[in-house]
């Protein structure tokens, strides 16, 4: 699974918080073996500022593909496959007990662990997996009522020839041709999070009606359809723009929650969250960059930087229909190169993130360390140099007209959209505007609430390209994913929000799907990463750490924090006195 988390260029800020105390479970890794366990308790998870969960069905639509929605989804539903904190497949936490494939990597056999059951006592079966595939496929069709977020990832649905149930706990997936198993298992099968077919399959012969039904209640977690789950928690109630509450699923077949209740708390601002952390109203959360310097005031908490497997970027709108011809300008590599040269990553890291970030120049940040990162990209292809950036534009036919670089009647003058709610995000947008002005590039800053920024992905790129903005800020975390870019940068990728179009990129992405030895697979992946670094389908910006804050009497928060997906597992948390 992969997740987007449109940002303000601040840290991810998906955070968790606790109030009260909890648990009589045995301490897991990272817990305190000598402290006295205090039973029960409530966990209050502080949501990203001004962000609410708005999609609870386990297969998300493209505009609702956020980390917050995945966090609440995984409270209630088990994924087909999961990864651990070292970015390794972890079948002990997956519905699948194993996945095997034939010698060519064309046929994959999924063996479900028979221990998993829905909360109504029914087993999780191969039919539930097939139903999930049917929803994914229907929501990837033209004119579907909503668009499945994973369209284009894992070759879905183009290379998926068939998905069939072979008995109650076996599913066979056949592809149209041989593929790299490391890529397909993570990016293809990793998208599947089943819902109980016996509950949700209302219109088995009319998938349009089925998708409309799902869409009608996807943001209504109190609906009875959400009462049957296979995850660690059951939904228990909510108050809009205030909280979303969960209680332990007594029938969960995995590690049962030691906490009595888990609450996701809406946050109006970073300062209000900080105040709640300080007073103990929220006992686990996160700090935005602007408040990292004040961490000393949180005497009762641990403050730990944690890096996410992914990258941060700005999306240039390269659609032909973008306002004032700016899309045609962004299609020109020298323009994108000049924009990248105008991004002062050192200043961003030091001034806005207080050192809790790393420079990034491609589709995978260098921290946390992963074998998927191309070591040749330790040196940036385009270092900060606005003087050289302006000279590059002039060399390619751009000249200042009234202070703005202009060519063939198109001016490098556009809007930059960013989300409200973060001082670091606002400061960064202003820095970009200032540095790009040194190159003769004129930017107008447009800010919107987070959910409105996300909503721009609700329609296809050629439509939203007509909106009066030209670039957007975002981030990407890979989750279980193999870090290739089919959904992000292929011509038809569902997350290709900037309408980037490159035949060379398409070919390199296809190369990452090819079977071969581990060395050959890495060579294909590195070639893709190097091309992205040099051809700039997006503009790369520093990747910040998420500054986790959690109470010193709460155990296992960090031990069960997943850097692959920026996700917590509160069913493993417990309090000590």
N, C-alpha and C positions, 0 to 999 in steps of 0.2 A: 504494500500500500504506500502511496505517496500522498502528501498533503500540502496544500498551499496555505499560507497564512499571510494575507496581505498586511503589510506593516506600515508603520510610521517611521521606519528605519530605526526604531528602537529595538531592544531585545524582544524576543517572542512574547514575553510576559504572560504566557500561559502559566498560571501559578496555582498552588494549592495551599489551603490554609486550614487551621484546626482550631476548634474551641472545645473546651472540656477535656476529658481524658478517655483512654480506651484500652481494652483488650486483655485477654487471658491466653493469647496464643504464644507458641514457642518462638523466641526471637530468631529471625532469619539473618542472613548475611548483612552486616552493617548495624545490627541491633546491639544493645548493651546486655551482656550475659549476666551482669551482677545486679543491675538496677531492678527494683521491685516493680512488677507489671501491675498497672492499675486497670481494672476491667471497665468495659463500656466506653462511651464517649462519642462526641460528634466531631466530624471533620468538616470544616467550612473552606471550600476551595474558591479562592478569589479569582474571578474571571479576568481576562484581559480587559483593560479599561474600555468602557463604552461598548462592550461586545456581549452578545447574548447567544446561547445555543438556539438555533432555529430550524433544526432538521434532526429528527430522532430515528428515522428509519435507517437500518444499517448500511444501505447502499445510497450514498449521497449524490445529490445533483451537483452539477459543475459550480454554480454560484454559492453553494453551501459547503463546499469542500474546504473547511477550515479545521484547524487543530482543535478548537473548542468543540465543534460538532463531533469530531472523532472521539474526543475525550468522553463525552456523555454517551456516545454510541457504544464504546467499549465497556462502559459501566454495565450495560445490559446485554450485549451480544459478544460471543466469542468469534474471533477471526479464524479463517481456515488455517492460516499459518501466522506465527508471531516470531519476533526476534528478541534476543536478550540485550542487555546493556553493552555488549561487545559487538553488536551488529551481526550476530550469528543466528541462524534458524534455530528456534527453540520449540521442539515438538511437545515438550511437557506442558506448554501453555497454549497449544494449538488444538483446533478440532481434529486436525490430521495427526495420526500417529506416525505416518511416514508417507513420502511421495517417491515413486520410482519412475523410471523412464526407459525406453528402449535405446538401442545403441546409437540411433540417429538423432535422438532428442525430438522425435515427432509425436510419440504417444506417451502420455503421462497417466500413471495410475495412482489415485489418491486413496489411501486407506484411512478411514475415519476411526478415531478411538471410540469404542463402544461405550465408554464410561460416561460420555456427555449426554445430558438430558435437558429437555425444556422444563421450565418451572412447573408445568402441569403434569409432569411425570413421563411424558412421551419422549422417546429417544430422539436424538439428533441423527437424521439419516441422510443417505445419498439423495433422496428426493428434495430435501431442503437445499442442498448444494445446487442441484439442477434448477430448482425454482429461482435461486439467486442469479444463476447464469441467464435464465430467461428474462428476468427483469433487466439485467445489465444490457443484454442484447436489444431488447425492445426500446430501452431508453437511449440507445445509440443509433437508432434508425432516424432517417430524415423525418422531420415534422413530428417527432415524439413530443408528448406533453411536457416533458422535462428531459434534460440531457444528463446522462450518467457521467460522473466526473472522470472516470477512467478510460473513456473513449480515446484510443490511440496509444494507451500504455499497454505493455505486454502484448502488442499486436492485436489488441481487442477493438472490434470483433473480427477484423479482416482475416487474420490467419487462424482463427478458431473454427475448425471444421465441424466438430461435434463435441457435445458433453453429454454423457449417458451414465445412468445408474446401472451398476452391475451388482445387484444385491443390495442389502440395506446399508452397508458400510463401505462400499467401494464405488468410486466414480472414475470413469475413464475420459480423459480429454485428448482429443486427436487434433493435431494441427495440419495445415495444408502442406507443410514441408518441414525439414529438419531445422532446429533452432538451438541456440545456446541454452542449456538447461538452467544454468545459474541465473541468467536473465529472465527466462520464462517463469520459473517457479516464483521468483520474487515479484516481478513486475506484472505477470499475468495472473497466476493463481493467488498471489498476495492481495489481489483486489477483492476476493470473495469473502463476504461476511454474511452468512446465511440468516434469514428470518424463517420462522416456522411456517412452512407452506400450508399446513392445515388451518392456520389462522388467517394468513394474508392472501392466499390464492382465491380471491373472490370471483374473478372473471377468467377462468382458464382458457376460454376460446376467444377472448377479446383483450389483447394486451394494451390497447389504447385505453380502454375502460379501467384496466388494472392500474396503469400508471396514473391515471386521473384520480383514482381512489387513493393511491399512496400519497400523491401530492396533496390531496385534500386534508389528510390527517398527519402528515409527516411532522408538522410543528404542533401537534396536539398530543403530548405524551401521556395525558390522562385517559386517552381513548383506550377502551378495553383491548384493542389489538396489541398494545404495548405491555399487557399484563403477562404475556407468555414470553419468557426470555431464557437464555442459557448462560448469561453472564453473572458476575458476583452480586449485582444489585437489582432491585426493583424500583421503578419510579414511584414516588410517594406524594408528589404535589409541587406546586410552583406558584409564584406570584410574579407577574411580568415585571421586568426591569428591577427585580429584587432578588429572588432566589429560585433555585431548582433543587428539589430534595429527593434523596434516595435512601432506601433501607436495604439491609442485607437480604439476598435471595437465600432462603433457608434450604432450598433444594440444589444449590450450586455444587457442582461436582469437583471444583477445584479448591484452592485455598480460601476458606470462608473468612469473611470480614470479622475482625475483632471489634470494630467500631459499631456503635448502635445506629449511627446515621451519618450520611455524607451530604453536605449542602454546597452547591455551587452558588457563589455570592456575586451579584452584579456590582461593579465598581464604577463610580462616576468619574473618578480621577485617580492618578497615581498618588497624589498627596493624601487622599482619603484612605487609600489602601495602606499607605505607610503609617498613618495614624492608628489604623486598626491593628496592624502588626505590632506597633509600639505598645498599645494598651492590652494586647492579648485577645482582642475580639476575633482576630484572625491570627492563628499561630503558625501558619505556613503560607508563604506567598512569594512575591518576587519584587525586585527593585528595578525601576527604570534607571537608565544611565544618569539622569539628573539627580538622583538621590543616593547613588552609590557612595558618595563622599560622606553621607550622613549615617552610614551603616553602624557606626559606633554607638548610636542611640538605641540600637536594638540589642540591649545587653542580654536578654533572655533567649536570643535566637542564634542559630548558626546561619552564616551568610557565605554561600559557596557559588563560584562561577561554574556554569556547566555549558559546554558547547554542543550544538546540535549538528547532526549529519545532514548537511544541505548547503544552501548559499542564499545570499541576498542580492537583489537586482532591481533595476529600473527598466520598465518596458517601453521602448520607443514604438509608437503607433506607425507601422509601416504600411498600413492599408492605403490603397490608391484613393479611397474616398475620404481620407482624413482631411480636416479643415485646411483651407488655404494652401493646398498642395504640400503640406509638411510631410505627409506620408511618403511622397516621392523623394523628398529630401532625406528622410531617415533611411530609405532604401540604399542610399549611397554609402559605401563603407567609409570613405574619408570623413563623412559627417559623424558617423558613429565613433570613429577613431578619435576625432577631435573632442567629442563629448566625453569619451572615456578619459582622455588626457586632462580634462577639466575637473576630474573628481579627485580631490585631495584626501586619499585614504588615511594618510598619517594624521592629518588634522582631525578627521572624523573620529578616529580611534582615540586619540589623546584628549581632544577637547570635549567630545560628546559621550564617549563610552568609557572615559577614565581608564583607558588601557585594557578594558575587558572586551576586546574584539580582536580579530585578526584580518589582515589584508586578504582579499580574495580576488582572483582574476579569471576564474572559470566556473564551471558548473558544479564544483565541489570544493568547499572550503578546506584549508589544510588542517584544521582542528574541528572535531577530534580526529586523531590519526586513523586512517583506514587504508588498506592496500589498494583501494579503488582510485586514490588520488595520484595523479601523474606527477612524479618528482621533478620532471623537467619544467613544471610551471611554478616552481618556487620563485622564479624571477618573472616579474610582470612584463608582458609584451608592451603595455602602454602605461608608462609611469606618469605621474602628475607633472604636466608641463604645458600650461595654457599658452605660452608663447609659441611653442612648437605646434600646438594644436591649431592656433590661428594661422600660422605659416602653412600648415598642411591644407587648410581650407582654401587659402589664397592660391596655393599651387594647383588646386583642382577647380579653379574658376570662380570661387566665391570672393566677392568684394563688398566692402562696407558701403551701405547706402543709408544715410541718416543714422549711422552707428550700428546698423544691423547687417550681418553678412547676407548677401543676396546673390542669387544666380538664376538666370532665365525667369525672372519675375517672382521667384519663390524666396521668401525671407525666412531665415532661421529664427523664427519668432513663434513661440508656442506656450501652452499651459502645462504646468506640472501639477498633477493631482496627488495629494497625500492625505492621510487620515489624521483627524484631530485627536487630541488626548495625550500627546507626548511632547514635552519640551525638546527632547533630543531630536524628534522627527521634524519639528518646526525649525529648529536651529539648522538641521542638516539641509532642509529644503532651501533655506535662506543662503547657506553657504554655497550650494550648487548654483543658485541664481547668480550670486556674486562672482564665483569663479568662471562660470560660463560667459558672463558679461565681458570678461577679459579677452574672450575669443571672438567677440562680436555676436554672441548668441543671446537673444533677449527672451527671458522667461517670466511668465506671470504665474504666481503661486495660487492654486485653488485647493482649499481644504474642505473635506466632508467628513461626517462621522464614519466610523469604521464600517458599519453594516451597509452604508450607502456606497462606499468604495467597493465592497465586495459585490454589491448588486450589479455593478457594471459588467460583470462576467455572465449575467443572466441571459444575455442575447449574444448572437454570434458576432465575430470580430468585424465583419463588413457592416453590420448595423451600428454597433457601438462606436465604430470609428467615426460616425457622423456626429457624435456628441462633441460638445465644445471643450474637449481636452485631448491632449496628445500623448502624454506619458503618464504612467502610473508606477507607484513604488510597491514592491512586493517581496516575498521571500518564499523559499521552497525547502521542505524537509522531506527526506526520502522514505522514512518509515522502514518497511521491510524491503524497499525497492533497491534493485540493481540500478546504479546511477547513470543510466543512459537516458537519452532525451526525446524519445518518440512522442510522448504526449506534450512535451514542452516546445520542441523546436522543429518537429517535422511539419511539412506543409499542411497536413490535415490534423495535427495534434489538437486535442480538445482544450489544452491549456496554453495554446499558442495565441495568447491574447493580443500580441502585437502584429499578427499577420506576417510574421517572418517567413520568407520563402527562399530556399536555397537548395538546388538539386545536389550540390556537393554535400551539404549537411544531411539531406535525406539519405544519400548513399552511405555516408559514414555511420549514421544511426542504424541503417540496415546491417552494417558490418558488425555492430555490437550484438546483434541478434544471432549471428552465425555460430554454428557449433565449432568446437576446436579444443585444443589443450588449454589449460589455465593460462599459460604464457600467451598464446594466440588471442585468447579472449581479452586479456589485459591490453595487448597491443592495439586491438580494435577500440577498446574503451579510451585509451590514452590518445589515440588519433582523433577521436570525437572531441575529447576535452581540449586538445590543443587547437583544433579548428574553431571551437566555440570561443576560446580565449582570444584568438586572432581575428575572427570574423564578426564577433560581437552581435549575436542575435538579440542580446539584451545588454544593458550596461551593468557592470559588476561593481558592487560596493562592499564595504567591510561586513564580515559576518560576526555579529556580537555574541557574547556569552549570555545565557539566561542566568541572571543572578538570583539563585534560589534562596529563600529565607524560610527557615522552619524552626519551630520551638525545640529547645534542647531536651525537653522531656518527651519528644515524639521520635520514635525509632523507625528506621527503614525507609524514610522518605527518599534519601539519596540512593540507597541500595536498590530501590525499585523505581528509580527514574530512568526512563528509556531515552537515551540521546538520539536514537535512530528516529524517534517520532515525537520527541518532546512530550512524553506522556507519563503520568503518574499511575500507580497501582495502589489505591488506598486500602484495598482488601488485605494488603500485607502490613499496613501500619499498625502500631500500637503505642500506647502511652506508658511511661514509667513515672513513678513518684520521685 
